[in-house]
Protein backbone atom coordinates (compact mmCIF):
# COMPACT_ATOMS: atom_id res chain seq x y z
CA UNK A 1 0.00 0.00 0.00
CA UNK A 2 2.81 2.42 0.88
CA UNK A 3 4.58 1.55 -2.35
CA UNK A 4 1.40 2.21 -4.37
CA UNK A 5 0.95 5.51 -2.56
CA UNK A 6 4.44 6.62 -3.55
CA UNK A 7 4.02 5.50 -7.17
CA UNK A 8 0.81 7.50 -7.55
CA UNK A 9 2.45 10.52 -5.90
CA UNK A 10 5.41 10.34 -8.30
CA UNK A 11 3.08 9.89 -11.29
CA UNK A 12 1.22 13.06 -10.35
CA UNK A 13 4.51 14.89 -9.85
CA UNK A 14 5.64 13.85 -13.34
CA UNK A 15 2.35 14.85 -14.96
CA UNK A 16 1.82 18.36 -16.27
CA UNK A 17 -1.64 19.90 -16.68
CA UNK A 18 -1.80 23.18 -18.63
CA UNK A 19 -2.52 26.05 -16.24
CA UNK A 20 -2.41 23.88 -13.14
CA UNK A 21 1.08 25.02 -12.13
CA UNK A 22 -0.27 28.53 -11.53
CA UNK A 23 -3.83 27.72 -10.40
CA UNK A 24 -3.54 24.79 -7.98
CA UNK A 25 -0.87 26.23 -5.65
CA UNK A 26 -2.90 29.43 -5.35
CA UNK A 27 -6.06 27.46 -4.72
CA UNK A 28 -4.32 25.39 -2.06
CA UNK A 29 -3.10 28.56 -0.34
CA UNK A 30 -6.57 30.14 -0.53
CA UNK A 31 -7.97 27.16 1.39
CA UNK A 32 -5.66 27.71 4.36
CA UNK A 33 -7.62 28.00 7.63
CA UNK A 34 -10.88 27.50 5.71
CA UNK A 35 -10.73 31.00 4.15
CA UNK A 36 -11.90 29.78 0.75
CA UNK A 37 -14.91 27.99 2.21
CA UNK A 38 -15.90 30.92 4.39
CA UNK A 39 -15.87 33.08 1.26
CA UNK A 40 -18.04 30.56 -0.61
CA UNK A 41 -20.42 30.39 2.36
CA UNK A 42 -20.67 34.17 2.35
CA UNK A 43 -21.47 34.16 -1.36
CA UNK A 44 -24.20 31.56 -0.84
CA UNK A 45 -25.70 33.50 2.07
CA UNK A 46 -25.63 36.71 0.01
CA UNK A 47 -28.12 35.19 -2.43
CA UNK A 48 -30.76 35.55 0.34
CA UNK A 49 -32.35 32.27 -0.64
CA UNK A 50 -33.36 30.33 2.49
CA UNK A 51 -32.03 27.05 1.12
CA UNK A 52 -28.71 28.64 0.12
CA UNK A 53 -28.38 30.15 3.59
CA UNK A 54 -29.05 26.80 5.24
CA UNK A 55 -26.58 25.13 2.89
CA UNK A 56 -23.91 27.70 3.77
CA UNK A 57 -24.52 27.27 7.50
CA UNK A 58 -24.44 23.47 7.23
CA UNK A 59 -21.24 23.59 5.18
CA UNK A 60 -19.47 25.80 7.73
CA UNK A 61 -20.69 23.66 10.65
CA UNK A 62 -19.44 20.49 8.91
CA UNK A 63 -16.09 22.16 8.22
CA UNK A 64 -15.77 23.13 11.89
CA UNK A 65 -16.43 19.57 13.06
CA UNK A 66 -13.98 18.16 10.51
CA UNK A 67 -11.24 20.62 11.48
CA UNK A 68 -11.69 19.92 15.19
CA UNK A 69 -11.52 16.17 14.56
CA UNK A 70 -8.40 16.41 12.40
CA UNK A 71 -6.55 18.71 14.79
CA UNK A 72 -7.41 16.84 17.99
CA UNK A 73 -7.35 13.21 16.82
CA UNK A 74 -6.19 12.75 13.24
CA UNK A 75 -2.83 14.50 13.26
CA UNK A 76 -1.90 13.04 16.64
CA UNK A 77 -2.87 9.46 15.86
CA UNK A 78 -0.69 8.86 12.80
CA UNK A 79 2.60 10.77 12.70
CA UNK A 80 3.47 10.39 9.05
CA UNK A 81 6.20 12.52 7.52
CA UNK A 82 5.49 14.71 4.50
CA UNK A 83 6.51 13.49 1.03
CA UNK A 84 9.98 14.30 -0.29
CA UNK A 85 9.81 17.14 -2.80
CA UNK A 86 12.64 15.97 -5.06
CA UNK A 87 10.31 14.96 -7.91
CA UNK A 88 7.94 17.95 -7.56
CA UNK A 89 8.74 20.85 -9.93
CA UNK A 90 9.78 24.00 -8.09
CA UNK A 91 7.02 26.09 -9.71
CA UNK A 92 4.36 23.95 -8.02
CA UNK A 93 5.71 24.02 -4.49
CA UNK A 94 4.08 26.15 -1.85
CA UNK A 95 6.05 29.15 -0.64
CA UNK A 96 5.63 28.01 2.96
CA UNK A 97 5.69 24.27 3.52
CA UNK A 98 3.44 22.77 6.25
CA UNK A 99 5.20 21.60 9.42
CA UNK A 100 2.46 19.32 10.77
CA UNK A 101 2.28 15.59 10.11
CA UNK A 102 1.02 14.46 6.72
CA UNK A 103 -1.84 12.11 7.62
CA UNK A 104 -4.66 12.93 7.13
CA UNK A 105 -5.02 15.97 4.89
CA UNK A 106 -6.79 18.76 6.77
CA UNK A 107 -7.42 20.74 3.58
CA UNK A 108 -9.11 17.73 1.98
CA UNK A 109 -11.18 17.11 5.09
CA UNK A 110 -12.38 20.72 5.15
CA UNK A 111 -13.14 20.70 1.42
CA UNK A 112 -15.11 17.45 1.59
CA UNK A 113 -16.93 18.48 4.77
CA UNK A 114 -18.04 21.77 3.28
CA UNK A 115 -19.07 20.31 -0.09
CA UNK A 116 -20.94 17.34 1.40
CA UNK A 117 -22.60 19.58 4.01
CA UNK A 118 -23.85 21.90 1.27
CA UNK A 119 -25.01 18.95 -0.85
CA UNK A 120 -26.99 17.41 2.00
CA UNK A 121 -29.02 20.61 2.21
CA UNK A 122 -29.12 21.37 -1.52
CA UNK A 123 -27.89 18.79 -4.07
CA UNK A 124 -27.86 21.45 -6.78
CA UNK A 125 -25.56 23.77 -4.81
CA UNK A 126 -23.48 20.79 -3.70
CA UNK A 127 -22.88 19.85 -7.33
CA UNK A 128 -21.69 23.41 -7.99
CA UNK A 129 -19.27 23.35 -5.04
CA UNK A 130 -17.95 19.80 -5.61
CA UNK A 131 -15.50 20.63 -8.45
CA UNK A 132 -13.88 23.32 -6.31
CA UNK A 133 -13.56 20.90 -3.38
CA UNK A 134 -12.06 18.27 -5.69
CA UNK A 135 -9.56 20.78 -7.03
CA UNK A 136 -8.43 21.70 -3.51
CA UNK A 137 -7.95 18.02 -2.65
CA UNK A 138 -5.98 17.44 -5.88
CA UNK A 139 -3.84 20.51 -5.19
CA UNK A 140 -2.50 18.94 -2.01
CA UNK A 141 -0.93 16.09 -4.00
CA UNK A 142 -0.02 18.27 -6.99
CA UNK A 143 1.95 20.69 -4.80
CA UNK A 144 3.69 17.82 -3.05
CA UNK A 145 2.48 18.35 0.53
CA UNK A 146 0.43 15.14 0.83
CA UNK A 147 0.37 11.55 -0.36
CA UNK A 148 -2.81 10.44 -2.16
CA UNK A 149 -3.87 8.30 0.81
CA UNK A 150 -3.64 11.38 3.07
CA UNK A 151 -6.10 13.14 0.79
CA UNK A 152 -8.48 10.17 0.56
CA UNK A 153 -8.50 9.71 4.31
CA UNK A 154 -9.06 13.42 4.90
CA UNK A 155 -11.94 13.49 2.41
CA UNK A 156 -13.55 10.47 4.11
CA UNK A 157 -13.25 12.14 7.51
CA UNK A 158 -14.72 15.36 6.12
CA UNK A 159 -17.69 13.57 4.59
CA UNK A 160 -18.22 11.73 7.87
CA UNK A 161 -18.23 15.05 9.72
CA UNK A 162 -20.96 16.38 7.41
CA UNK A 163 -23.12 13.32 8.09
CA UNK A 164 -22.47 13.65 11.82
CA UNK A 165 -23.76 17.23 11.70
CA UNK A 166 -26.84 16.00 9.85
CA UNK A 167 -27.39 13.48 12.63
CA UNK A 168 -27.50 16.35 15.14
CA UNK A 169 -29.39 18.83 12.97
CA UNK A 170 -31.59 17.10 10.37
CA UNK A 171 -31.99 18.66 6.95
CA UNK A 172 -35.39 19.89 5.88
CA UNK A 173 -35.82 16.86 3.59
CA UNK A 174 -35.48 14.54 6.61
CA UNK A 175 -38.16 16.27 8.63
CA UNK A 176 -41.85 15.44 8.42
CA UNK A 177 -43.87 17.98 6.52
CA UNK A 178 -46.69 19.71 8.42
CA UNK A 179 -49.72 17.54 9.01
CA UNK A 180 -52.06 17.55 6.10
CA UNK A 181 -55.76 17.39 6.34
CA UNK A 182 -56.29 17.92 2.60
CA UNK A 183 -58.27 20.98 1.62
CA UNK A 184 -60.29 21.70 -1.50
CA UNK A 185 -58.64 24.39 -3.62
CA UNK A 186 -58.91 25.10 -7.34
CA UNK A 187 -56.11 24.12 -9.70
CA UNK A 188 -54.97 27.30 -11.47
CA UNK A 189 -52.79 26.45 -14.51
CA UNK A 190 -50.39 29.29 -15.16
CA UNK A 191 -51.85 31.08 -12.15
CA UNK A 192 -55.06 32.05 -13.94
CA UNK A 193 -57.55 33.21 -11.28
CA UNK A 194 -54.86 33.95 -8.68
CA UNK A 195 -54.63 37.57 -7.50
CA UNK A 196 -51.47 38.32 -5.53
CA UNK A 197 -51.23 41.40 -3.31
CA UNK A 198 -47.63 42.40 -2.62
CA UNK A 199 -46.63 44.71 0.20
CA UNK A 200 -44.34 47.36 -1.27
CA UNK A 201 -42.91 47.91 2.20
CA UNK A 202 -41.40 44.40 2.13
CA UNK A 203 -38.61 43.18 -0.16
CA UNK A 204 -41.03 41.68 -2.64
CA UNK A 205 -40.15 42.93 -6.12
CA UNK A 206 -37.69 40.15 -6.98
CA UNK A 207 -40.01 37.46 -5.63
CA UNK A 208 -42.96 38.82 -7.61
CA UNK A 209 -40.95 38.82 -10.85
CA UNK A 210 -39.90 35.23 -10.21
CA UNK A 211 -43.51 34.26 -9.51
CA UNK A 212 -44.71 35.77 -12.79
CA UNK A 213 -42.03 33.79 -14.62
CA UNK A 214 -43.61 30.53 -13.44
CA UNK A 215 -47.26 31.71 -13.17
CA UNK A 216 -47.55 34.17 -16.07
CA UNK A 217 -51.38 34.45 -15.87
CA UNK A 218 -51.45 35.51 -12.21
CA UNK A 219 -52.49 39.08 -11.43
CA UNK A 220 -50.21 41.07 -9.12
CA UNK A 221 -51.21 44.18 -7.20
CA UNK A 222 -48.54 46.14 -5.33
CA UNK A 223 -49.61 48.52 -2.61
CA UNK A 224 -48.27 50.53 0.31
CA UNK A 225 -48.68 49.08 3.82
CA UNK A 226 -51.44 51.53 4.75
CA UNK A 227 -53.57 50.39 1.80
CA UNK A 228 -52.91 46.67 2.24
CA UNK A 229 -56.22 45.58 3.77
CA UNK A 230 -58.29 47.51 1.20
CA UNK A 231 -56.40 45.91 -1.70
CA UNK A 232 -56.71 42.47 -0.14
CA UNK A 233 -60.49 42.91 0.16
CA UNK A 234 -60.76 43.94 -3.51
CA UNK A 235 -58.57 41.06 -4.63
CA UNK A 236 -60.46 38.45 -2.59
CA UNK A 237 -63.78 39.62 -4.04
CA UNK A 238 -62.72 38.79 -7.63
CA UNK A 239 -60.15 36.02 -7.19
CA UNK A 240 -60.49 32.25 -7.20
CA UNK A 241 -57.53 32.26 -4.81
CA UNK A 242 -55.96 35.10 -2.85
CA UNK A 243 -52.19 35.39 -2.98
CA UNK A 244 -49.94 37.48 -0.76
CA UNK A 245 -46.26 38.38 -0.82
CA UNK A 246 -44.74 39.90 2.29
CA UNK A 247 -43.68 39.19 5.85
CA UNK A 248 -45.62 37.51 8.64
CA UNK A 249 -47.69 40.61 9.44
CA UNK A 250 -48.75 40.96 5.80
CA UNK A 251 -49.63 37.26 5.63
CA UNK A 252 -51.69 37.65 8.81
CA UNK A 253 -53.76 40.41 7.20
CA UNK A 254 -54.29 38.28 4.07
CA UNK A 255 -55.36 35.27 6.14
CA UNK A 256 -58.01 37.36 7.91
CA UNK A 257 -59.40 38.50 4.55
CA UNK A 258 -59.28 34.98 3.08
CA UNK A 259 -61.25 33.69 6.07
CA UNK A 260 -63.96 36.32 5.61
CA UNK A 261 -64.31 35.62 1.87
CA UNK A 262 -63.90 31.85 2.07
CA UNK A 263 -61.12 31.67 -0.54
CA UNK A 264 -57.88 29.67 -0.36
CA UNK A 265 -54.64 31.50 0.39
CA UNK A 266 -51.35 31.32 -1.53
CA UNK A 267 -48.38 32.58 0.49
CA UNK A 268 -45.15 33.76 -1.13
CA UNK A 269 -42.47 34.64 1.48
CA UNK A 270 -41.23 38.19 1.08
CA UNK A 271 -40.34 39.40 4.56
CA UNK A 272 -37.58 38.92 7.12
CA UNK A 273 -38.74 35.82 9.00
CA UNK A 274 -41.53 34.15 6.95
CA UNK A 275 -42.26 31.55 9.64
CA UNK A 276 -45.65 30.51 8.29
CA UNK A 277 -44.54 30.08 4.67
CA UNK A 278 -41.43 28.12 5.63
CA UNK A 279 -43.36 25.82 7.96
CA UNK A 280 -45.67 25.11 5.02
CA UNK A 281 -42.65 24.14 2.92
CA UNK A 282 -42.99 27.17 0.61
CA UNK A 283 -39.59 28.80 0.29
CA UNK A 284 -39.99 30.49 -3.06
CA UNK A 285 -42.06 30.94 -6.22
CA UNK A 286 -41.39 27.50 -7.70
CA UNK A 287 -42.73 25.60 -4.70
CA UNK A 288 -45.80 27.81 -4.60
CA UNK A 289 -46.38 27.53 -8.35
CA UNK A 290 -46.27 23.75 -8.24
CA UNK A 291 -48.98 23.69 -5.57
CA UNK A 292 -51.18 26.33 -7.24
CA UNK A 293 -51.13 24.70 -10.66
CA UNK A 294 -52.36 21.33 -9.37
CA UNK A 295 -54.60 22.60 -6.56
CA UNK A 296 -52.53 21.04 -3.77
CA UNK A 297 -53.66 22.59 -0.48
CA UNK A 298 -53.97 21.85 3.23
CA UNK A 299 -56.32 23.03 5.96
CA UNK A 300 -54.52 24.85 8.79
CA UNK A 301 -55.56 26.09 12.21
CA UNK A 302 -55.93 29.79 12.88
CA UNK A 303 -55.27 31.18 16.34
CA UNK A 304 -57.70 33.75 17.71
CA UNK A 305 -57.56 36.30 20.54
CA UNK A 306 -60.44 38.27 22.00
CA UNK A 307 -60.52 40.97 24.69
CA UNK A 308 -62.69 43.91 25.73
CA UNK A 309 -60.65 46.19 23.46
CA UNK A 310 -60.75 44.08 20.30
CA UNK A 311 -59.98 40.75 18.63
CA UNK A 312 -57.83 39.29 15.91
CA UNK A 313 -56.17 36.20 14.44
CA UNK A 314 -52.64 34.84 14.52
CA UNK A 315 -50.99 32.23 12.29
CA UNK A 316 -47.70 32.03 14.19
CA UNK A 317 -47.47 33.51 17.67
CA UNK A 318 -49.24 35.66 20.23
CA UNK A 319 -47.54 37.17 23.26
CA UNK A 320 -47.78 39.72 26.02
CA UNK A 321 -45.27 40.93 28.56
CA UNK A 322 -41.77 41.74 27.42
CA UNK A 323 -42.07 40.44 23.85
CA UNK A 324 -44.19 43.37 22.61
CA UNK A 325 -41.43 45.63 23.90
CA UNK A 326 -38.92 43.59 21.88
CA UNK A 327 -41.09 44.06 18.76
CA UNK A 328 -41.28 47.81 19.43
CA UNK A 329 -37.49 48.05 19.79
CA UNK A 330 -36.96 45.98 16.64
CA UNK A 331 -39.24 48.29 14.64
CA UNK A 332 -37.38 51.27 16.03
CA UNK A 333 -33.96 49.99 14.92
CA UNK A 334 -34.92 48.15 11.73
CA UNK A 335 -35.00 51.21 9.41
CA UNK A 336 -31.48 52.12 10.54
CA UNK A 337 -29.61 48.81 10.54
CA UNK A 338 -31.87 46.20 8.92
CA UNK A 339 -34.20 43.49 10.21
CA UNK A 340 -31.87 40.82 11.60
CA UNK A 341 -29.38 43.21 13.30
CA UNK A 342 -32.35 45.11 14.73
CA UNK A 343 -33.66 41.90 16.29
CA UNK A 344 -30.31 41.29 17.99
CA UNK A 345 -30.10 44.86 19.30
CA UNK A 346 -33.70 44.71 20.52
CA UNK A 347 -33.13 41.45 22.40
CA UNK A 348 -29.98 42.82 24.05
CA UNK A 349 -31.73 46.00 25.16
CA UNK A 350 -34.76 44.15 26.52
CA UNK A 351 -32.66 41.61 28.42
CA UNK A 352 -30.64 44.42 30.03
CA UNK A 353 -33.71 46.37 31.08
CA UNK A 354 -35.25 46.24 34.55
CA UNK A 355 -38.89 46.08 33.55
CA UNK A 356 -41.57 45.41 36.10
CA UNK A 357 -43.38 42.12 35.50
CA UNK A 358 -46.92 42.13 34.19
CA UNK A 359 -49.68 41.25 36.70
CA UNK A 360 -52.39 38.96 35.35
CA UNK A 361 -54.74 36.22 36.53
CA UNK A 362 -54.43 32.76 34.97
CA UNK A 363 -56.58 29.87 36.17
CA UNK A 364 -57.93 31.94 39.06
CA UNK A 365 -54.48 32.77 40.45
CA UNK A 366 -52.83 36.17 40.10
CA UNK A 367 -49.28 35.88 38.77
CA UNK A 368 -46.35 38.09 37.95
CA UNK A 369 -45.43 37.42 34.32
CA UNK A 370 -42.36 38.45 32.38
CA UNK A 371 -43.65 36.82 29.21
CA UNK A 372 -46.66 34.85 28.00
CA UNK A 373 -46.16 33.20 24.61
CA UNK A 374 -48.80 31.23 22.71
CA UNK A 375 -47.92 29.51 19.45
CA UNK A 376 -50.48 28.48 16.86
CA UNK A 377 -49.78 24.71 17.04
CA UNK A 378 -46.89 23.00 18.77
CA UNK A 379 -43.35 24.16 18.10
CA UNK A 380 -40.68 21.46 18.05
CA UNK A 381 -36.99 21.71 18.88
CA UNK A 382 -34.51 20.21 16.39
CA UNK A 383 -31.54 19.56 18.68
CA UNK A 384 -29.58 22.83 18.79
CA UNK A 385 -31.39 24.17 15.71
CA UNK A 386 -34.24 26.69 15.73
CA UNK A 387 -37.78 25.46 16.30
CA UNK A 388 -40.47 24.82 13.70
CA UNK A 389 -43.91 23.26 13.44
CA UNK A 390 -44.51 19.82 11.97
CA UNK A 391 -48.30 19.99 12.21
CA UNK A 392 -50.27 23.13 11.41
CA UNK A 393 -53.64 21.60 12.31
CA UNK A 394 -53.15 19.97 15.72
CA UNK A 395 -55.83 22.06 17.48
CA UNK A 396 -53.40 23.14 20.22
CA UNK A 397 -51.86 26.31 21.58
CA UNK A 398 -48.17 26.07 22.52
CA UNK A 399 -48.15 28.15 25.72
CA UNK A 400 -44.96 29.24 27.53
CA UNK A 401 -45.20 31.39 30.64
CA UNK A 402 -42.06 33.01 32.07
CA UNK A 403 -42.67 34.01 35.68
CA UNK A 404 -41.69 37.38 37.08
CA UNK A 405 -38.80 37.88 39.43
CA UNK A 406 -35.27 39.26 39.47
CA UNK A 407 -33.97 39.42 35.89
CA UNK A 408 -35.85 36.34 34.65
CA UNK A 409 -34.78 37.20 31.10
CA UNK A 410 -31.14 36.55 31.93
CA UNK A 411 -32.00 33.36 33.80
CA UNK A 412 -34.13 32.14 30.92
CA UNK A 413 -31.32 32.83 28.46
CA UNK A 414 -28.88 30.87 30.64
CA UNK A 415 -31.36 27.97 30.87
CA UNK A 416 -31.79 28.00 27.09
CA UNK A 417 -28.04 27.57 26.61
CA UNK A 418 -27.80 24.57 28.94
CA UNK A 419 -31.07 22.63 28.62
CA UNK A 420 -34.34 22.49 26.75
CA UNK A 421 -36.56 25.40 27.75
CA UNK A 422 -39.18 22.97 28.99
CA UNK A 423 -36.85 22.24 31.93
CA UNK A 424 -36.23 25.86 32.85
CA UNK A 425 -37.17 26.71 36.46
CA UNK A 426 -38.45 30.12 35.33
CA UNK A 427 -40.82 28.82 32.66
CA UNK A 428 -44.07 26.85 32.65
CA UNK A 429 -45.27 25.14 29.48
CA UNK A 430 -48.64 23.72 28.41
CA UNK A 431 -50.50 22.82 25.23
CA UNK A 432 -54.17 23.61 25.83
CA UNK A 433 -56.90 24.23 23.28
CA UNK A 434 -57.82 27.54 24.88
CA UNK A 435 -56.40 29.92 27.48
CA UNK A 436 -58.05 32.64 29.54
CA UNK A 437 -56.15 35.55 31.12
CA UNK A 438 -57.93 38.05 33.38
CA UNK A 439 -57.10 41.34 35.02
CA UNK A 440 -55.08 42.97 32.26
CA UNK A 441 -54.59 46.66 32.92
CA UNK A 442 -55.83 49.10 30.25
CA UNK A 443 -53.27 49.61 27.52
CA UNK A 444 -51.46 46.27 28.09
CA UNK A 445 -49.36 45.70 24.97
CA UNK A 446 -49.78 42.48 23.00
CA UNK A 447 -47.98 41.23 19.89
CA UNK A 448 -49.29 38.82 17.27
CA UNK A 449 -47.39 37.75 14.15
CA UNK A 450 -45.06 40.72 14.60
CA UNK A 451 -47.90 43.26 14.86
CA UNK A 452 -48.64 45.33 17.96
CA UNK A 453 -51.92 46.30 19.64
CA UNK A 454 -53.30 46.51 23.18
CA UNK A 455 -55.78 44.61 25.37
CA UNK A 456 -57.45 45.05 28.72
CA UNK A 457 -59.62 43.11 31.14
CA UNK A 458 -60.34 39.53 30.07
CA UNK A 459 -58.31 37.95 27.26
CA UNK A 460 -59.35 34.68 25.63
CA UNK A 461 -57.08 32.68 23.30
CA UNK A 462 -58.49 29.79 21.29
CA UNK A 463 -58.33 28.15 17.85
CA UNK A 464 -60.36 27.93 14.66
CA UNK A 465 -59.49 24.32 13.75
CA UNK A 466 -58.64 23.68 10.09
CA UNK A 467 -60.32 26.95 9.19
CA UNK A 468 -58.05 28.17 6.38
CA UNK A 469 -57.14 26.43 3.11
CA UNK A 470 -53.55 27.20 2.08
CA UNK A 471 -51.65 26.05 -1.00
CA UNK A 472 -48.67 23.87 -0.16
CA UNK A 473 -46.52 21.55 -2.32
CA UNK A 474 -46.82 17.84 -1.70
CA UNK A 475 -43.06 17.24 -1.58
CA UNK A 476 -40.20 19.38 -0.30
CA UNK A 477 -37.90 20.59 -3.04
C-alpha positions, -999 to +999 in steps of 0.1 A: +000+000+000+028+024+009+046+016-024+014+022-044+009+055-026+044+066-035+040+055-072+008+075-075+024+105-059+054+103-083+031+099-113+012+131-103+045+149-099+056+138-133+024+148-150+018+184-163-016+199-167-018+232-186-025+261-162-024+239-131+011+250-121-003+285-115-038+277-104-035+248-080-009+262-057-029+294-053-061+275-047-043+254-021-031+286-003-066+301-005-080+272+014-057+277+044-076+280+076-109+275+057-107+310+041-119+298+007-149+280+022-159+309+044-159+331+013-180+306-006-204+304+024-207+342+024-215+342-014-242+316-008-257+335+021-256+367+000-281+352-024-308+356+003-324+323-006-334+303+025-320+270+011-287+286+001-284+302+036-290+268+052-266+251+029-239+277+038-245+273+075-244+235+072-212+236+052-195+258+077-207+237+106-194+205+089-161+222+082-158+231+119-164+196+131-140+182+105-112+206+115-117+199+152-115+162+146-084+164+124-065+187+148-074+168+180-074+132+168-062+127+132-028+145+133-019+130+166-029+095+159-007+089+128+026+108+127+035+104+090+062+125+075+055+147+045+065+135+010+100+143-003+098+171-028+126+160-051+103+150-079+079+180-076+087+208-099+098+240-081+070+261-097+044+239-080+057+240-045+041+261-019+061+291-006+056+280+030+057+243+035+034+228+062+052+216+094+025+193+108+023+156+101+010+145+067-018+121+076-047+129+071-050+160+049-068+188+068-074+207+036-091+177+020-112+171+051-124+207+051-131+207+014-151+174+016-169+185+048-180+218+033-191+203-001-209+173+014-226+196+040-238+219+013-250+189-009-270+174+020-290+206+022-291+214-015-279+188-041-279+215-068-256+238-048-235+208-037-229+198-073-217+234-080-193+233-050-180+198-056-155+206-085-139+233-063-136+209-034-121+183-057-096+208-070-084+217-035-079+180-027-060+174-059-038+205-052-025+189-020-009+161-040+000+183-070+020+207-048+037+178-030+025+183+005+004+151+008+004+115-004-028+104-022-039+083+008-036+114+031-061+131+008-085+102+006-085+097+043-091+134+049-119+135+024-135+105+041-132+121+075-147+154+061-177+136+046-182+117+079-182+151+097-210+164+074-231+133+081-225+137+118-238+172+117-268+160+098-274+135+126-275+164+151-294+188+130-316+171+104-320+187+069-354+199+059-358+169+036-355+145+066-382+163+086-418+154+084-439+180+065-467+197+084-497+175+090-521+176+061-558+174+063-563+179+026-583+210+016-603+217-015-586+244-036-589+251-073-561+241-097-550+273-115-528+265-145-504+293-152-519+311-121-551+320-139-576+332-113-549+340-087-546+376-075-515+383-055-512+414-033-476+424-026-466+447+002-443+474-013-429+479+022-414+444+021-386+432-002-410+417-026-401+429-061-377+401-070-400+375-056-430+388-076-410+388-108-399+352-102-435+343-095-447+358-128-420+338-146-436+305-134-473+317-132-475+342-161-514+344-159-515+355-122-525+391-114-502+411-091-512+442-072-485+461-053-496+485-026-483+505+003-487+491+038-514+515+047-536+504+018-529+467+022-562+456+038-583+475+012-564+459-017-567+425-001-605+429+002-608+439-035-586+411-046-605+384-026-638+396-040-627+388-076-602+360-072-605+322-072-575+323-048-560+351-028-522+354-030-499+375-008-463+384-008-447+399+023-437+392+059-456+375+086-477+406+094-487+410+058-496+373+056-517+376+088-538+404+072-543+383+041-554+353+061-580+374+079-594+385+046-593+350+031-612+337+061-640+363+056-643+356+019-639+318+021-611+317-005-579+297-004-546+315+004-513+313-015-484+326+005-451+338-011-425+346+015-412+382+011-403+394+046-376+389+071-387+358+090-415+342+069-423+316+096-456+305+083-445+301+047-414+281+056-434+258+080-457+251+050-427+241+029-430+272+006-396+288+003-400+305-031-421+309-062-414+275-077-427+256-047-458+278-046-464+275-083-463+238-082-490+237-056-512+263-072-511+247-107-524+213-094-546+226-066-525+210-038-537+226-005-540+218+032-563+230+060-545+248+088-556+261+122-559+298+129-553+312+163-577+338+177-576+363+205-604+383+220-605+410+247-627+439+257-607+462+235-607+441+203-600+408+186-578+393+159-562+362+144-526+348+145-510+322+123-477+320+142-475+335+177-492+357+202-475+372+233-478+397+260-453+409+286-418+417+274-421+404+239-442+434+226-414+456+239-389+436+219-411+441+188-413+478+194-375+480+198-370+460+166-392+483+146-374+513+160-340+500+149-349+481+117-350+512+094-315+521+105-296+488+105-319+462+089-342+435+102-319+408+116-294+432+133-324+451+147-337+419+163-303+413+180-301+449+193-337+447+205-331+414+224-300+428+241-317+460+252-348+442+265-327+416+284-306+444+300-337+464+311-353+462+345-389+461+335-416+454+361-434+421+355-469+421+342-497+413+367-524+390+353-547+362+365-544+328+350-566+299+362-579+319+391-545+328+405-528+362+401-493+359+388-463+381+379-454+374+343-424+384+324-437+368+292-467+348+280-462+332+246-488+312+227-479+295+194-505+285+169-498+247+170-469+230+188-433+242+181-407+215+181-370+217+189-345+202+164-315+196+187-296+228+188-314+242+157-342+267+157-378+255+163-405+248+137-439+233+134-445+198+120-483+200+122-503+231+114-536+216+123-532+200+157-558+221+175-534+231+202-519+263+216-482+261+225-482+282+257-450+292+275-452+314+306-421+330+321-427+340+357-417+374+371-388+379+394-353+393+395-340+394+359-358+363+346-348+372+311-311+366+319-320+334+338-341+321+309-313+328+285-289+309+306-314+280+309-318+280+271-280+276+266-278+246+289-311+226+286-343+225+268-366+254+278-392+230+290-369+222+319-362+259+329-372+267+365-385+301+353-408+288+327-441+268+326-453+251+295-486+237+284-505+228+252-542+236+258-569+242+233-578+275+249-564+299+275-580+326+295-562+355+311-579+380+334-571+413+350-551+430+323-546+467+329-558+491+302-533+496+275-515+463+281-494+457+250-498+425+230-480+412+199-493+388+173-474+377+141-451+407+146-479+433+149-486+453+180-519+463+196-533+465+232-558+446+254-575+450+287-596+431+311-603+395+301-583+380+273-594+347+256-571+327+233-585+298+213-583+282+179-604+279+147-595+243+138-586+237+101-603+270+092-580+282+064-571+264+031-536+272+021-516+261-010-487+239-002-465+216-023-468+178-017-431+172-016-402+194-003-379+206-030 
